[in-house]
């Protein structure tokens, strides 16, 4: 379980906040609207062309190398602050040194990306991925990564992760942006470096 969770957190940090195939922006986000208005139909994207997920609670399932990862689903509470801190453009992964990721928008509306991070004692990871869907309601991320130098043997080598996420509504009372709520009710917020705590109402 710890191995799966660590891989999941790394992948979620790498792919977090990339939206693809979106025709509009989050309500009230004029900067995203302006970026969407001038982004190319296909080709490389600038960081300011990458829109953000809709604020609220996203239910996520993860499959690792073709098998379900962990005990069911996780939920992620998203707000503007967590989006800014966890975005691909920001690459704000605590303790890691990351390359500037490269994004490409495809003619079919999907978005592909490549990137890499040196996570110090936790090893190095090179990642490619494809995202499709609508970050207002649902999306799928398919991520291929190669890890080397991790002290956890199972994390080394090539792995494929598929993340599906569906927006379910507002975050629950007491939840804050960046909270990840596991199926067993534990809550983790990687951006606040908080220990797992019981989630209110879960």
C-alpha positions as CSV (number, residue, x, y, z in Angstrom):
1,X,0.0,0.0,0.0
2,X,2.8,2.4,0.8
3,X,4.4,1.7,-2.6
4,X,1.2,2.3,-4.5
5,X,0.5,5.5,-2.6
6,X,4.0,6.9,-3.2
7,X,3.7,6.1,-6.9
8,X,0.3,7.6,-7.0
9,X,1.3,10.8,-5.3
10,X,4.3,11.2,-7.6
11,X,2.2,10.7,-10.7
12,X,-0.6,13.0,-9.5
13,X,2.0,15.7,-8.8
14,X,3.5,15.3,-12.3
15,X,0.1,15.4,-14.2
16,X,-1.9,17.5,-11.8
17,X,-3.8,20.4,-13.3
18,X,-3.3,19.8,-17.0
19,X,-6.6,20.2,-18.8
20,X,-7.3,19.1,-22.3
21,X,-10.1,19.2,-24.9
22,X,-11.7,22.1,-23.0
23,X,-13.9,24.6,-24.9
24,X,-14.3,27.0,-22.0
25,X,-12.7,28.0,-18.7
26,X,-13.7,27.8,-15.1
27,X,-16.4,30.3,-14.2
28,X,-14.9,33.6,-13.1
29,X,-11.4,32.8,-14.3
30,X,-10.9,35.5,-16.9
31,X,-7.1,34.7,-17.3
32,X,-7.9,31.2,-18.3
33,X,-10.6,32.4,-20.8
34,X,-8.0,34.8,-22.4
35,X,-5.4,32.0,-22.6
36,X,-7.9,29.6,-24.2
37,X,-8.9,32.2,-26.7
38,X,-5.4,32.4,-28.2
39,X,-4.1,28.9,-27.8
40,X,-3.2,27.0,-31.0
41,X,-5.4,24.3,-32.5
42,X,-2.5,22.0,-32.2
43,X,1.2,22.1,-31.4
44,X,3.3,23.2,-28.4
45,X,1.6,25.0,-25.6
46,X,2.9,27.7,-23.3
47,X,2.3,27.4,-19.5
48,X,-0.3,30.2,-19.6
49,X,-2.4,28.2,-22.1
50,X,-2.9,25.4,-19.6
51,X,-6.3,25.8,-17.9
52,X,-7.2,24.6,-14.5
53,X,-9.6,22.0,-13.1
54,X,-13.0,23.1,-11.8
55,X,-12.9,23.8,-8.1
56,X,-14.6,21.1,-6.0
57,X,-14.3,17.4,-5.2
58,X,-12.9,15.1,-7.8
59,X,-13.4,11.3,-7.4
60,X,-10.4,9.4,-8.8
61,X,-9.6,5.8,-9.5
62,X,-6.1,4.6,-10.3
63,X,-4.9,1.5,-12.2
64,X,-1.2,0.6,-12.1
65,X,0.2,-1.7,-14.8
66,X,-3.3,-2.8,-15.7
67,X,-4.5,-3.6,-12.1
68,X,-6.5,-1.5,-9.6
69,X,-4.1,0.4,-7.3
70,X,-4.9,0.6,-3.7
71,X,-8.2,0.1,-1.9
72,X,-10.7,1.6,-4.4
73,X,-10.9,5.3,-5.1
74,X,-9.5,8.5,-3.7
75,X,-11.1,12.0,-3.6
76,X,-9.2,15.2,-4.3
77,X,-10.4,18.6,-3.1
78,X,-9.4,21.3,-5.6
79,X,-9.4,25.1,-5.1
80,X,-7.6,27.9,-6.9
81,X,-4.7,27.9,-4.4
82,X,-4.0,24.2,-4.7
83,X,-4.2,24.4,-8.5
84,X,-1.6,27.2,-8.5
85,X,0.8,25.3,-6.2
86,X,0.4,21.9,-7.8
87,X,0.3,22.8,-11.4
88,X,2.5,21.2,-14.0
89,X,3.8,24.6,-14.9
90,X,4.9,25.2,-11.3
91,X,6.3,21.7,-10.7
92,X,6.0,22.3,-7.0
93,X,7.0,18.8,-5.8
94,X,8.6,19.1,-2.4
95,X,12.2,18.0,-2.4
96,X,12.4,17.4,-6.1
97,X,14.3,19.1,-8.9
98,X,12.2,18.9,-12.1
99,X,12.8,19.8,-15.7
100,X,10.4,22.2,-17.3
101,X,7.7,20.0,-18.8
102,X,6.8,20.2,-22.4
103,X,3.2,20.1,-23.6
104,X,1.7,19.5,-27.0
105,X,-2.0,19.9,-28.0
106,X,-3.1,17.4,-30.6
107,X,-5.6,17.8,-33.4
108,X,-8.1,15.5,-31.6
109,X,-8.1,17.7,-28.5
110,X,-6.0,15.5,-26.3
111,X,-2.8,16.8,-24.7
112,X,0.5,15.0,-24.4
113,X,3.4,15.9,-22.2
114,X,6.9,14.9,-21.2
115,X,8.9,15.7,-18.1
116,X,11.3,14.4,-15.5
117,X,12.2,14.9,-11.9
118,X,15.2,14.2,-9.7
119,X,13.7,13.3,-6.3
120,X,17.0,13.0,-4.5
121,X,17.1,9.9,-2.3
122,X,13.8,8.7,-3.8
123,X,15.3,8.4,-7.3
124,X,14.7,9.8,-10.7
125,X,11.6,9.6,-12.9
126,X,11.0,10.3,-16.6
127,X,7.4,10.6,-17.6
128,X,5.3,10.8,-20.7
129,X,1.5,11.1,-20.7
130,X,-1.7,11.7,-22.6
131,X,-4.7,13.4,-21.1
132,X,-8.2,13.6,-22.6
133,X,-11.6,14.8,-21.4
134,X,-13.0,18.0,-19.9
135,X,-11.5,19.3,-16.6
136,X,-14.9,20.8,-15.8
137,X,-16.5,17.3,-15.4
138,X,-14.3,14.3,-16.2
139,X,-10.9,13.4,-17.6
140,X,-8.5,10.4,-18.1
141,X,-4.7,10.5,-17.7
142,X,-2.6,7.7,-19.1
143,X,1.0,8.0,-17.8
144,X,4.1,6.0,-18.7
145,X,7.0,6.5,-16.3
146,X,10.4,5.0,-15.8
147,X,11.9,5.3,-12.3
148,X,15.5,4.6,-11.3
149,X,17.4,4.8,-8.0
150,X,14.4,4.5,-5.7
151,X,15.0,2.7,-2.4
152,X,11.7,0.9,-2.9
153,X,12.5,-1.8,-5.5
154,X,8.9,-2.1,-6.8
155,X,9.0,1.6,-7.9
156,X,12.0,1.1,-10.2
157,X,11.5,0.3,-13.8
158,X,8.8,1.1,-16.3
159,X,5.2,1.5,-15.1
160,X,1.9,2.6,-16.7
161,X,-0.7,4.4,-14.6
162,X,-4.2,5.3,-15.7
163,X,-6.1,7.9,-13.6
164,X,-9.8,8.6,-14.2
165,X,-11.5,11.4,-12.4
166,X,-15.0,12.7,-12.2
167,X,-16.2,16.0,-10.6
168,X,-18.8,15.2,-7.9
169,X,-19.6,18.6,-6.5
170,X,-18.3,21.0,-3.9
171,X,-15.6,19.9,-1.3
172,X,-17.1,18.7,2.0
173,X,-17.1,21.0,5.0
174,X,-13.7,20.9,6.7
175,X,-11.8,19.9,3.5
176,X,-9.3,22.3,2.0
177,X,-7.6,22.5,-1.4
178,X,-5.0,19.7,-1.9
179,X,-6.7,17.3,0.4
180,X,-6.6,13.7,-0.8
181,X,-9.2,11.5,0.9
182,X,-8.4,7.8,0.7
183,X,-11.1,5.1,0.5
184,X,-10.4,4.2,4.1
185,X,-11.2,7.8,5.2
186,X,-7.6,8.9,5.8
187,X,-6.8,12.4,4.5
188,X,-3.4,13.5,3.1
189,X,-2.4,16.9,1.8
190,X,1.0,16.7,0.1
191,X,1.2,20.5,-0.4
192,X,0.9,21.1,3.3
193,X,3.2,18.2,4.2
194,X,0.6,17.0,6.7
195,X,0.4,13.6,8.2
196,X,-2.6,11.5,7.4
197,X,-5.6,12.4,9.6
198,X,-9.1,11.1,9.8
199,X,-11.3,12.9,7.3
200,X,-14.4,14.6,8.6
201,X,-17.5,13.0,7.2
202,X,-15.6,10.1,5.6
